[in-house]
Amino acid sequence: MGRPSKQALPGDPGDTMSLHSNVPPYRDRSVSPAGAPGSSTNFRSAGHGLNDDGDDDNDVPQLDADDDLPPMYTDVAESNALLGPQQAPITAADDSYDSVPIFFVDQNNGNETYIDPRLDASPELLERHIKAWAQTPPRLRVQIKGTHSELVEEHGKKERRAVVDFDVSVELTPYLYKNVITRESWSELRTVENAEKARRGTVFACRAPKGNILDGQKPSLREWVHRYCAGSSSGLKAFVLRRRVVGLDREHLRDRLIHLVRSTNYHGDVTVYFPYHKETVSVYNSCRTNHWRSTQWIVIVCYITLTFLLTWPYLFFRTKRFETVFANWYFSRQNCDESREYVSLSEDHIFSLWAPAIQTAVLSKRQCLLDQQDLVNSQSQAGPPATGNTAVDAGLNVVMAGIRAMNEVNRQMGWGYDR
């Protein structure tokens, strides 16, 4: 990851800071005013090596080598090893004394929890860590899931159960970078607006005091960390950094993916999610109660003994939360002339790139995260399998022919019906 830019994005330099260098972005000027984020307008490209013929579905780039493939998230995370000394990402601290270890990582969503008395006592140390954590993007995926219900009989009783036909995901994190190797992206660290509802060291979300709203000056990151550290040490408190992807037209991408699945003559229920991974980083003040709440075996015991019915309300009302800082990672931004600038590829280009692989995975009823090999397979006509053994090759050819025939039958007759 490159060094943070010394010039903040337009806005108050005290509460908005650029985390990466900003380079001239790809610009799509073919969008009408309706193409604002959240609309369902088709975005056409003026670059990226794709044909601008008005039909994005046919603009699937031909992939001849692995170098042409978009990097997966693991490649993004490992690219730090390729950076020179002047390009090395900023670490959370400069020496071993300041290094704060992770106390707990949620295995379901990757959210991190830190508990360290140094973060409670030093606003400067907390601020430095917040800025470093903000340089890691949230992992965003698009997940396409198809289900149908079946009537089953068990122990003399009939009931309907949901059956998963396919569950396919695509990693969108690489498309948050302009250049993966140099870590060029559009990202900024922002604080909550005065008129916006948020937990400001409170239990419930609220707006800033009326006088602050009229004044228009909102607290900066430095002010918020000082407020957190100056708070009462006898109670429970938490400072939360939330990473967000901004400028992705989820509704438009969702509609196109559902249409793609329906084109296979699938009749079940189709759901498209955009789940986050590593979305939040929470800093809890160091005390016995906060250590207990983040200890896995204690949480399990509370669920088994049902004592969570008492402990959860206590922790909820007792904890003062500071959810006032956000790391925005821009997928696209809108210009004054209503055109959109993309940090890498548009929603339509991502769809065109992955559509063949997604369709193949859906017909094959896979439940997986698609990777570069799936892209290669979808862009090239794979020849017959060759193992060197004539009998084995013949058997594999028969199996592959049967799979292709079944997929074609599904296309013609329909599949995914409730039973």
Secondary structure, 3 states (H helix, E strand, C coil): CCCCCCCCCCCCCCCEEECCCCCCCEEECCCCHHHCCCCCCCCCCCCCCCCCCCCHHHCCCCCCCHHHCCCCHHHHHHHHHHCCHHHCCCCCCCCCCCCCCCCEECCCCCCEEEECHHHHHCHHHHHHHHHHHCCCCCEEEEEEEEEEEEEEEECCEEEEEEEEEEEEEEECHHHHEEECCCCEECEEEEECCCCCCECEEECCCECCCHHHHHHCCCCCHHHHHHHHHHCCCCCEEEEEEEEEEECCCHHHHHHHHHHHHHCCCECCEEEEECCEECCEEEEECCCHHHHHHCCHHHHHHHHHHCCHHHHHHHHHHHEEEEEEEEEEEECEEECCCCCEEECCCCHHHHHHHHHHHHHHHHHCCCEEECCHHHHHHHHCCCCCCCCCCHHHHHHHHHHHHHHHHHHHHHHHHCECCCC
